[in-house]
Amino acid sequence: MDGISSSTSQDYDRWLNSILAGKTRTQVVALMGQEPPEAEGYIDYVAEASLRIQRMDEAYQRDEQRLLAEIESQRSRADRGESLVDFIADSLERTLEEHRGNFEESWRMHFRGAHDILT
């Protein structure tokens, strides 16, 4: 591992960023076992790498929670849509069976029920 010219924190940060840039969590963990060019910065290196791994894990967990919430939202939307389709099919079937009755009242009931499902 190269790229660090001195033990200053700015150079160290630049070196660490270049080493960790674009790496996966597994790659970062593997890199933690390697010493930087200057041994005196190793403790800082391990602490910084550990912190970055923790941040990566937290970001992963937030993404996972967001995706699970989106899945649940889509599932709920699909369930409401399925309920609406079932209601419309049942309502139309009843309307056809009761065609001798008042069509206007049947359709009014149909639209009220659809509105209730959607809200």
C-alpha atoms as one frame of an Amber mdcrd trajectory, in Angstrom:
protein
   0.000   0.000   0.000   1.461   3.285  -0.975   0.438   6.881  -1.404   1.205
   8.335   2.017   4.188  10.652   2.127   4.096  11.730   5.759   2.239  11.024
   8.983   0.147  14.208   8.876  -3.558  13.618   9.228  -4.291  15.297   5.895
  -1.923  12.987   4.037  -3.225  10.049   6.026  -6.845  10.896   5.178  -5.972
  11.257   1.508  -4.140   7.920   1.595  -7.002   6.188   3.417  -9.576   7.619
   1.006  -7.537   6.400  -1.970  -7.221   2.933  -0.427 -10.894   2.581   0.564
 -12.472   4.326  -2.434 -14.856   2.022  -4.239 -14.152  -0.932  -1.972 -16.818
  -3.264  -0.674 -17.213  -3.957   3.031 -15.406  -7.285   2.639 -12.509  -5.628
   0.840 -12.249  -2.963   3.543 -12.154  -5.618   6.265  -9.379  -7.418   4.369
  -7.423  -4.169   4.065  -7.649  -3.620   7.812  -5.206  -6.474   8.300  -2.503
  -4.657   6.332  -0.258  -2.065   7.887   0.085   1.318   6.242   3.586   2.326
   5.139   4.284   4.031   8.459   3.547   1.842  11.482   2.911   4.784  13.813
  -0.330   5.527  11.943  -1.618   1.953  12.158  -3.888   2.516  15.174  -5.460
   5.531  13.468  -5.781   3.481  10.305  -7.622   0.652  12.062  -9.870   3.076
  13.966 -10.730   5.002  10.801 -11.336   1.836   8.794 -13.547   0.464  11.596
 -15.537   3.691  11.654 -15.970   3.562   7.892 -17.151  -0.046   8.084 -19.649
   0.961  10.760 -20.906   3.802   8.536 -21.190   1.426   5.587 -23.204  -1.001
   7.736 -25.484   1.801   8.964 -26.058   3.016   5.403 -26.805  -0.561   4.324
 -29.312  -0.963   7.167 -31.019   2.338   6.297 -31.271   1.277   2.652 -32.651
  -2.101   3.684 -35.268  -0.482   5.954 -36.248   1.963   3.207 -36.628  -0.874
   0.701 -38.680  -2.964   3.133 -40.987   0.008   3.739 -41.346   0.512  -0.016
 -42.118  -3.190  -0.503 -44.800  -3.016   2.189 -46.260   0.120   0.592 -46.385
  -1.546  -2.831 -47.890  -4.703  -1.325 -50.591  -2.634   0.377 -51.298  -0.775
  -2.875 -51.560  -4.087  -4.755 -53.901  -5.503  -2.095 -56.161  -2.438  -2.378
 -56.163  -2.773  -6.165 -57.035  -6.450  -5.916 -59.857  -5.650  -3.478 -61.172
  -3.026  -5.884 -61.129  -5.443  -8.826 -62.924  -8.082  -6.736 -65.511  -5.538
  -5.618 -66.131  -4.319  -9.169 -66.497  -7.887 -10.457 -68.941  -8.780  -7.663
 -70.856  -5.554  -8.131 -71.184  -6.041 -11.877 -72.273  -9.628 -11.362 -74.963
  -8.534  -8.897 -76.071  -5.780 -11.260 -76.431  -8.245 -14.122 -78.317 -10.710
 -11.911 -80.634  -7.988 -10.696 -81.019  -6.258 -14.068 -84.730  -5.980 -13.564
 -84.018  -3.620 -10.631 -82.992  -0.001 -10.665 -79.715   0.349 -12.606 -79.104
   3.843 -11.317 -79.177   2.727  -7.686 -76.965  -0.279  -8.474 -74.314   1.924
 -10.083 -74.488   4.449  -7.244 -73.841   1.611  -4.780 -71.027   0.331  -7.009
 -69.222   3.690  -7.067 -69.710   4.262  -3.320 -68.112   0.896  -2.614 -65.210
   1.580  -4.985 -64.641   4.947  -3.322 -64.620   3.313   0.122 -62.001   0.780
  -0.984 -59.716   3.429  -2.453 -59.862   5.749   0.549
